[in-house]
Amino acid sequence: MISDLWLAIIAVALIVFAMLMVGLEQALTRVSKARVTEMQENGIRGADKLAPIVADRARYVNAVLLARLAAEAFATVTVTVACVRQFPDPMWLGPTIAGVIMLFVAFVVLGVAPRTLGQQHAQSVALSGAGFAKLLSAVFGPLVSLLILIGNAVTPGKGYREGPFATQAELRELVDLAEADSVIEADEREMIHSVFELGETLAREVMVPRTEMVWIERDKRLRQALSLALRSGFSRIPVIGENLDDVVGIVYLKDLARRSFEHRDAEHTERVERIMRPVTFVPDSKPADELMREMQASRIHAAIVIDEYGGTAGLITIEDILEEIVGEIADEYDFSEIPESERLPDGSWRVSARMQLDDFAELFDLDLSEEKEGVDTVVGLLANRLGVVPIPGSSIEVQGYQLVAELAAGRRNRVGAVLVQVIPAEAGVEGALKGGPHDNKASSDDAGSQKDEG
């Protein structure tokens, strides 16, 4: 029979081994691939052994975790046997003392100290334990796979093929802890979480919807396309054939400007279809992170999103996807703040495009009760009357007032404000449509096609 002294020695050895495994587990989880690559380039000893571990981190972390749990379990059994021998009466006293001892050990000795050291000295601990981690993986690898398989079988729902021990959830928790410890800023934490969420975001969630697309017909002249691009603020405009479900290409502002500069007559004689570029179609169910990688590899900045029936659902750009990570991207042309309403020196008014229609009607004493249901804002009134997406320069007349869209706001160049002017009595018919957004006070050659927003 093993003496109590040997039981104590075995228990201490198992606890020390478990401590080392806890530290190694934390270090392997924390060290980054980029750091290991840098160490390899600098010729640091042990980096070559560590590289394959961080490349397949879950496999080795799971093996280390199994070794740690085994050591803790056998240490608990050993301490319990020793305590029962020392305190045989009453029967509950020995196991209770063993439970208190192992609770202290698990929380303080195993839960705090080795984790702290493993995180604070992740690089050195990972380098030192890389070889042992490989050995554990070779010995316990098949057993780990079998246990994970059994665990997934008894777990409701879909399990993790490599186990749940080195998952995204743990990484998110580490990010939250890093912010709490002032290691990173709050906006950095939000950005990192956005990167995780990008894999769960579908193209349809970040695209410019069909109803907000600006497009142009393939038979329009280059001058019309150039006018549309300059007025809408978009540098890439989808080109359509018979209708919006028939997107045949994308015309680029750079191509328009180059062709117009090299051949002056081309503005009036050549059609958009001559210089349009091929269009890429993507399903609306495609994950945003996967789509961004494909767009980077293909060197395309815009794609048409199609729904399950093959119709045009919207348009998506790399900028749309990036905004899911970094937030709204603005430039020097954006207006940071547009007042709800303001009177201008010449007597006209400028109102926010998002101003509620009821407030607008009250401000100008108008009766807009007959407007189509669902029209709630001033920009919605313009869109309803025009039948297309308004862009700067779009104009309508409403009960003696002329409403002119202006001030493109935001990266998507949505109309940010509307200029309201009184129409002289002799000019026009009240309530008449002033003209489409692309032929507003322009010659026919300057007119474009206002159904292209992208």
C-alpha positions as CSV (number, residue, x, y, z in Angstrom):
1,M,0.0,0.0,0.0
2,I,1.3,3.4,-0.9
3,S,2.1,5.5,2.2
4,D,0.5,8.9,2.9
5,L,3.8,10.6,2.2
6,W,4.0,9.1,-1.3
7,L,0.4,10.1,-1.9
8,A,1.2,13.7,-1.0
9,I,4.3,13.7,-3.3
10,I,2.2,12.3,-6.2
11,A,-0.5,14.9,-5.6
12,V,2.0,17.7,-5.5
13,A,3.6,16.4,-8.7
14,L,0.3,16.2,-10.5
15,I,-0.7,19.7,-9.4
16,V,2.6,21.1,-10.6
17,F,2.1,19.3,-13.9
18,A,-1.4,20.7,-14.2
19,M,0.0,24.2,-13.5
20,L,2.5,23.9,-16.3
21,M,-0.3,22.7,-18.6
22,V,-2.5,25.7,-17.7
23,G,0.3,28.1,-18.4
24,L,1.1,26.3,-21.7
25,E,-2.6,26.3,-22.7
26,Q,-2.8,30.1,-22.1
27,A,0.4,30.8,-23.9
28,L,-0.5,28.8,-27.0
29,T,-3.9,30.5,-27.1
30,R,-2.4,34.0,-26.8
31,V,0.7,33.9,-29.1
32,S,-0.1,35.1,-32.6
33,K,0.9,33.7,-36.0
34,A,2.4,37.0,-37.0
35,R,4.6,37.0,-34.0
36,V,5.8,33.4,-34.6
37,T,6.6,34.3,-38.2
38,E,8.6,37.3,-37.0
39,M,10.5,35.0,-34.6
40,Q,11.2,32.6,-37.4
41,E,12.6,35.4,-39.6
42,N,14.8,36.5,-36.7
43,G,16.1,32.9,-36.1
44,I,14.8,32.6,-32.6
45,R,15.3,29.1,-31.3
46,G,12.1,27.0,-31.1
47,A,10.1,29.2,-33.5
48,D,10.1,26.5,-36.1
49,K,8.5,24.0,-33.7
50,L,5.9,26.6,-32.7
51,A,4.9,27.6,-36.2
52,P,2.9,24.4,-37.0
53,I,1.2,24.6,-33.6
54,V,-0.2,28.0,-34.1
55,A,-1.2,27.0,-37.6
56,D,-3.4,24.2,-36.2
57,R,-3.9,25.7,-32.7
58,A,-7.1,23.8,-31.7
59,R,-5.5,20.4,-32.1
60,Y,-2.6,21.1,-29.7
61,V,-4.6,23.2,-27.2
62,N,-7.1,20.3,-26.9
63,A,-4.3,17.8,-26.2
64,V,-2.8,20.1,-23.5
65,L,-6.3,20.7,-22.0
66,L,-6.9,16.9,-21.8
67,A,-3.5,16.4,-20.0
68,R,-4.3,19.2,-17.6
69,L,-7.8,17.8,-16.8
70,A,-6.3,14.3,-16.3
71,A,-3.7,15.7,-13.9
72,E,-6.3,17.6,-11.9
73,A,-8.6,14.6,-11.7
74,F,-5.9,12.2,-10.5
75,A,-4.6,14.8,-8.0
76,T,-8.1,15.2,-6.6
77,V,-8.4,11.4,-6.2
78,T,-5.0,11.2,-4.5
79,V,-5.7,14.0,-2.0
80,T,-9.1,12.4,-1.2
81,V,-7.5,9.0,-0.5
82,A,-4.9,10.6,1.8
83,C,-7.5,12.7,3.6
84,V,-9.8,9.7,4.2
85,R,-6.8,7.8,5.7
86,Q,-5.9,10.7,8.0
87,F,-9.5,11.5,9.0
88,P,-11.5,8.2,9.0
89,D,-14.1,9.3,11.4
90,P,-16.6,10.7,10.8
91,M,-16.9,9.4,7.2
92,W,-17.7,12.8,5.7
93,L,-14.7,14.7,7.2
94,G,-12.0,13.3,5.0
95,P,-13.7,13.9,1.7
96,T,-14.8,17.4,2.9
97,I,-11.3,18.4,3.7
98,A,-10.1,17.0,0.4
99,G,-12.8,19.0,-1.4
100,V,-11.8,22.3,0.4
101,I,-8.1,21.7,-0.4
102,M,-8.7,21.0,-4.1
103,L,-11.1,24.0,-4.4
104,F,-8.3,26.3,-3.1
105,V,-5.8,24.6,-5.4
106,A,-8.1,24.8,-8.5
107,F,-8.9,28.5,-8.0
108,V,-5.7,29.9,-6.7
109,V,-2.9,27.5,-7.7
110,L,-4.3,26.5,-11.0
111,G,-6.8,29.2,-11.9
112,V,-4.8,32.4,-11.1
113,A,-1.0,32.0,-11.0
114,P,-0.3,29.8,-14.1
115,R,-2.9,31.6,-16.2
116,T,-1.3,35.0,-15.3
117,L,2.2,33.8,-16.1
118,G,1.1,32.1,-19.3
119,Q,-0.5,35.3,-20.6
120,Q,2.2,37.7,-19.4
121,H,5.0,35.5,-20.8
122,A,3.2,33.9,-23.7
123,Q,6.1,34.0,-26.1
124,S,8.7,32.4,-23.9
125,V,6.3,29.8,-22.4
126,A,5.0,28.8,-25.9
127,L,8.6,28.4,-27.2
128,S,9.6,26.3,-24.2
129,G,6.5,24.1,-24.3
130,A,6.1,23.7,-28.1
131,G,8.0,20.4,-28.2
132,F,6.0,19.0,-25.3
133,A,2.7,20.1,-26.9
134,K,3.6,18.2,-30.0
135,L,4.3,15.1,-27.9
136,L,1.0,15.4,-26.1
137,S,-0.8,15.8,-29.4
138,A,0.9,12.7,-30.8
139,V,-0.1,10.6,-27.6
140,F,-3.5,12.0,-26.9
141,G,-4.6,13.1,-30.4
142,P,-6.8,10.1,-31.2
143,L,-8.3,10.1,-27.8
144,V,-9.1,13.8,-28.0
145,S,-10.8,13.3,-31.3
146,L,-12.9,10.4,-29.9
147,L,-13.9,12.4,-26.8
148,I,-14.9,15.4,-28.9
149,L,-17.0,13.1,-31.2
150,I,-18.8,11.6,-28.2
151,G,-19.3,15.1,-26.7
152,N,-20.8,16.4,-30.0
153,A,-23.1,13.3,-30.2
154,V,-24.6,13.9,-26.8
155,T,-24.9,17.7,-27.3
156,P,-28.1,19.1,-28.8
157,G,-27.6,20.9,-32.1
158,K,-24.5,21.1,-34.2
159,G,-21.2,20.7,-32.3
160,Y,-17.6,21.8,-33.1
161,R,-15.4,19.5,-35.1
162,E,-12.3,20.6,-33.2
163,G,-14.1,21.1,-29.9
164,P,-15.3,24.3,-28.2
165,F,-12.1,25.1,-26.3
166,A,-10.4,27.5,-28.7
167,T,-13.4,29.1,-30.2
168,Q,-14.3,32.6,-31.4
169,A,-16.3,33.1,-28.2
170,E,-13.2,32.9,-26.1
171,L,-11.4,35.3,-28.4
172,R,-14.3,37.8,-28.0
173,E,-14.0,37.4,-24.2
174,L,-10.3,38.2,-24.4
175,V,-11.1,41.3,-26.4
176,D,-13.6,42.4,-23.8
177,L,-11.0,41.8,-21.0
178,A,-8.4,43.7,-22.9
179,E,-10.7,46.7,-23.1
180,A,-11.5,46.4,-19.4
181,D,-7.8,46.4,-18.6
182,S,-7.3,49.5,-20.8
183,V,-5.1,47.5,-23.2
184,I,-7.2,48.6,-26.2
185,E,-9.8,51.4,-26.6
186,A,-13.5,50.9,-26.8
187,D,-13.6,51.7,-30.5
188,E,-10.9,49.2,-31.2
189,R,-12.9,46.5,-29.3
190,E,-16.0,47.3,-31.4
191,M,-13.9,47.1,-34.6
192,I,-12.6,43.6,-33.6
193,H,-16.1,42.4,-32.8
194,S,-17.2,43.7,-36.2
195,V,-14.5,41.6,-37.8
196,F,-15.9,38.5,-36.1
197,E,-19.5,39.4,-37.1
198,L,-18.5,40.0,-40.7
199,G,-18.5,36.2,-41.3
200,E,-22.1,36.1,-40.1
201,T,-23.2,39.1,-42.3
202,L,-24.7,38.4,-45.7
203,A,-24.4,40.5,-48.8
204,R,-28.1,41.5,-48.7
205,E,-27.5,43.2,-45.3
206,V,-24.8,45.6,-46.5
207,M,-25.8,46.2,-50.1
208,V,-27.3,49.4,-51.6
209,P,-30.9,48.1,-52.2
210,R,-32.4,48.1,-55.6
211,T,-34.7,51.0,-54.8
212,E,-31.7,53.2,-54.1
213,M,-29.6,52.3,-57.1
214,V,-28.6,54.9,-59.7
215,W,-28.2,53.4,-63.2
216,I,-28.1,54.4,-66.8
217,E,-29.4,52.8,-70.0
218,R,-26.8,51.3,-72.4
219,D,-27.9,53.5,-75.3
220,K,-27.3,56.8,-73.6
221,R,-24.5,59.0,-74.8
222,L,-21.2,59.5,-72.9
223,R,-22.1,63.1,-72.1
224,Q,-25.3,61.9,-70.4
225,A,-23.4,59.3,-68.4
226,L,-20.7,61.9,-67.4
227,S,-23.4,64.3,-66.3
228,L,-25.1,61.6,-64.2
229,A,-21.8,60.6,-62.6
230,L,-20.9,64.2,-61.7
231,R,-24.3,65.1,-60.4
232,S,-24.9,61.8,-58.4
233,G,-21.4,61.7,-57.0
234,F,-20.9,58.1,-58.0
235,S,-17.8,56.9,-59.9
236,R,-19.3,53.5,-60.9
237,I,-22.7,53.3,-62.4
238,P,-24.5,50.1,-63.4
239,V,-25.6,50.0,-67.1
240,I,-28.9,48.3,-67.9
241,G,-30.6,46.9,-71.0
242,E,-34.3,46.4,-71.0
243,N,-34.9,47.0,-67.3
244,L,-33.2,47.0,-63.9
245,D,-33.1,43.2,-63.8
246,D,-31.0,43.3,-67.0
247,V,-27.7,44.7,-65.8
248,V,-25.3,44.4,-68.7
249,G,-22.2,46.2,-67.4
250,I,-20.7,49.0,-65.2
251,V,-19.5,52.3,-66.5
252,Y,-16.6,54.0,-64.7
253,L,-16.2,57.8,-64.3
254,K,-12.5,57.4,-65.1
255,D,-13.3,55.7,-68.4
256,L,-15.8,58.4,-69.3
257,A,-13.3,61.2,-68.5
258,R,-10.5,59.5,-70.4
259,R,-12.6,58.9,-73.5
260,S,-14.0,62.4,-73.5
261,F,-10.5,63.9,-73.1
262,E,-8.9,61.8,-75.8
263,H,-11.8,62.2,-78.3
264,R,-13.9,65.3,-77.8
265,D,-16.6,64.3,-80.2
266,A,-17.1,61.0,-78.4
267,E,-19.2,62.7,-75.8
268,H,-22.0,63.3,-78.3
269,T,-21.6,60.4,-80.7
270,E,-20.6,57.3,-78.6
271,R,-22.9,55.2,-76.4
272,V,-22.3,54.1,-72.9
273,E,-22.2,50.4,-73.9
274,R,-19.0,51.1,-75.9
275,I,-16.9,51.7,-72.8
276,M,-18.7,49.8,-70.1
277,R,-16.9,47.1,-68.3
278,P,-18.1,43.5,-67.5
279,V,-20.3,43.2,-64.4
280,T,-19.9,40.7,-61.6
281,F,-23.0,39.1,-60.1
282,V,-23.1,37.6,-56.5
283,P,-26.0,35.9,-54.6
284,D,-27.6,37.9,-51.8
285,S,-26.9,35.0,-49.4
286,K,-23.1,35.2,-49.8
287,P,-21.1,36.0,-46.6
288,A,-19.6,39.4,-46.6
289,D,-16.1,38.4,-45.5
290,E,-15.9,35.8,-48.3
291,L,-17.2,38.3,-50.8
292,M,-14.6,40.9,-49.8
293,R,-11.8,38.3,-50.3
294,E,-13.1,37.5,-53.7
295,M,-13.4,41.1,-54.7
296,Q,-9.9,41.8,-53.5
297,A,-8.5,38.8,-55.5
298,S,-10.5,39.8,-58.6
299,R,-9.6,43.5,-58.2
300,I,-13.2,44.6,-58.6
301,H,-14.8,47.3,-56.4
302,A,-18.5,46.8,-57.2
303,A,-20.8,43.9,-57.9
304,I,-24.5,43.4,-58.6
305,V,-26.4,41.4,-55.9
306,I,-29.1,39.1,-57.2
307,D,-31.9,37.4,-55.3
308,E,-33.0,33.8,-55.4
309,Y,-35.1,34.4,-58.5
310,G,-32.2,36.0,-60.5
311,G,-33.5,39.5,-60.2
312,T,-31.4,42.5,-59.2
313,A,-31.5,42.9,-55.4
314,G,-29.0,45.7,-55.1
315,L,-25.4,46.7,-55.5
316,I,-22.5,46.2,-53.2
317,T,-19.0,47.7,-53.1
318,I,-15.9,47.0,-51.0
319,E,-16.6,50.2,-49.2
320,D,-20.0,48.9,-48.1
321,I,-18.3,45.9,-46.5
322,L,-15.5,47.9,-44.9
323,E,-18.1,50.2,-43.3
324,E,-19.4,47.2,-41.4
325,I,-16.0,47.1,-39.7
326,V,-14.9,50.7,-39.4
327,G,-18.2,52.5,-39.5
328,E,-19.4,55.2,-41.8
329,I,-16.8,56.5,-44.2
330,A,-17.1,60.2,-45.0
331,D,-15.0,62.5,-47.2
332,E,-14.4,66.2,-47.6
333,Y,-17.5,66.6,-49.7
334,D,-19.8,65.3,-47.0
335,F,-21.9,67.7,-45.0
336,S,-21.6,66.8,-41.3
337,E,-24.7,68.6,-40.1
338,I,-27.7,69.8,-42.0
339,P,-30.3,71.8,-40.0
340,E,-33.9,70.7,-40.0
341,S,-34.9,74.0,-41.7
342,E,-33.3,77.3,-42.3
343,R,-34.3,80.5,-44.2
344,L,-31.7,81.8,-46.7
345,P,-30.9,85.4,-47.4
346,D,-32.8,85.4,-50.8
347,G,-36.0,84.3,-49.1
348,S,-35.9,80.6,-50.1
349,W,-35.7,77.8,-47.5
350,R,-33.3,74.8,-47.1
351,V,-34.8,71.9,-45.3
352,S,-33.4,68.5,-44.4
353,A,-34.2,65.7,-46.8
354,R,-35.2,63.6,-43.8
355,M,-37.7,66.2,-42.5
356,Q,-41.0,64.6,-41.7
357,L,-43.7,65.4,-44.4
358,D,-46.2,66.6,-41.8
359,D,-43.7,69.1,-40.4
360,F,-42.9,70.2,-44.0
361,A,-46.6,70.7,-44.8
362,E,-47.1,72.7,-41.6
363,L,-44.0,74.9,-42.2
364,F,-45.2,75.9,-45.7
365,D,-49.0,75.6,-45.1
366,L,-49.5,72.8,-47.7
367,D,-52.1,70.1,-48.0
368,L,-50.2,66.9,-48.7
369,S,-52.9,64.5,-47.4
370,E,-53.3,62.9,-50.8
371,E,-49.7,61.8,-51.1
372,K,-49.2,58.0,-51.6
373,E,-49.2,56.1,-48.3
374,G,-45.7,55.4,-47.1
375,V,-44.3,58.8,-48.1
376,D,-43.0,60.1,-44.7
377,T,-40.2,62.5,-45.6
378,V,-39.4,65.3,-48.0
379,V,-37.0,63.1,-50.0
380,G,-39.7,60.5,-50.1
381,L,-42.0,63.1,-51.7
382,L,-39.4,63.8,-54.4
383,A,-38.9,60.1,-55.1
384,N,-42.7,59.5,-55.2
385,R,-43.3,62.3,-57.7
386,L,-40.2,61.5,-59.9
387,G,-40.6,57.8,-59.8
388,V,-36.9,57.4,-59.4
389,V,-34.2,58.0,-56.8
390,P,-33.6,61.8,-56.5
391,I,-30.1,63.1,-56.9
392,P,-28.7,66.6,-56.5
393,G,-30.5,68.7,-59.2
394,S,-33.7,66.7,-59.2
395,S,-36.7,69.1,-59.2
396,I,-40.5,69.0,-58.7
397,E,-43.2,71.6,-58.2
398,V,-45.7,71.3,-55.3
399,Q,-48.5,73.7,-54.8
400,G,-46.6,76.8,-55.9
401,Y,-43.2,75.8,-54.5
402,Q,-40.3,74.3,-56.4
403,L,-38.3,71.6,-54.5
404,V,-34.8,71.1,-55.7
405,A,-32.6,68.3,-54.3
406,E,-29.1,69.3,-53.2
407,L,-26.3,68.6,-50.9
408,A,-25.3,64.9,-51.4
409,A,-24.6,63.6,-47.9
410,G,-22.7,60.5,-46.8
411,R,-20.6,58.1,-48.8
412,R,-23.6,56.8,-50.7
413,N,-24.4,60.4,-51.8
414,R,-28.0,60.4,-50.7
415,V,-29.7,63.7,-51.0
416,G,-29.1,65.5,-47.7
417,A,-31.1,68.7,-48.2
418,V,-33.9,70.2,-50.4
419,L,-34.1,73.8,-51.5
420,V,-37.6,75.2,-51.4
421,Q,-38.4,78.3,-53.6
422,V,-41.6,80.1,-54.3
423,I,-42.6,79.9,-58.0
424,P,-43.7,83.2,-59.6
425,A,-47.4,83.2,-60.6
426,E,-46.7,83.2,-64.3
427,A,-44.2,80.3,-64.2
428,G,-45.5,76.8,-64.6
429,V,-48.6,75.0,-63.5
430,E,-49.0,74.2,-59.8
431,G,-48.3,70.7,-58.9
432,A,-46.8,69.8,-62.3
433,L,-43.6,67.7,-62.6
434,K,-40.7,69.9,-63.4
435,G,-38.8,67.2,-65.2
436,G,-36.7,64.2,-64.5
437,P,-33.7,64.4,-62.3
438,H,-31.3,64.4,-65.2
439,D,-32.9,66.9,-67.5
440,N,-33.5,69.5,-64.8
441,K,-32.6,72.9,-66.5
442,A,-30.2,71.1,-68.8
443,S,-30.0,70.5,-72.5
444,S,-31.0,67.1,-73.9
445,D,-27.4,66.3,-74.3
446,D,-26.7,66.9,-70.6
447,A,-29.7,64.8,-69.6
448,G,-28.9,61.4,-68.1
449,S,-30.9,58.5,-67.0
450,Q,-32.0,58.6,-63.3
451,K,-32.5,55.1,-62.3
452,D,-28.9,54.3,-61.7
453,E,-27.8,54.5,-58.2
454,G,-24.9,52.4,-57.1
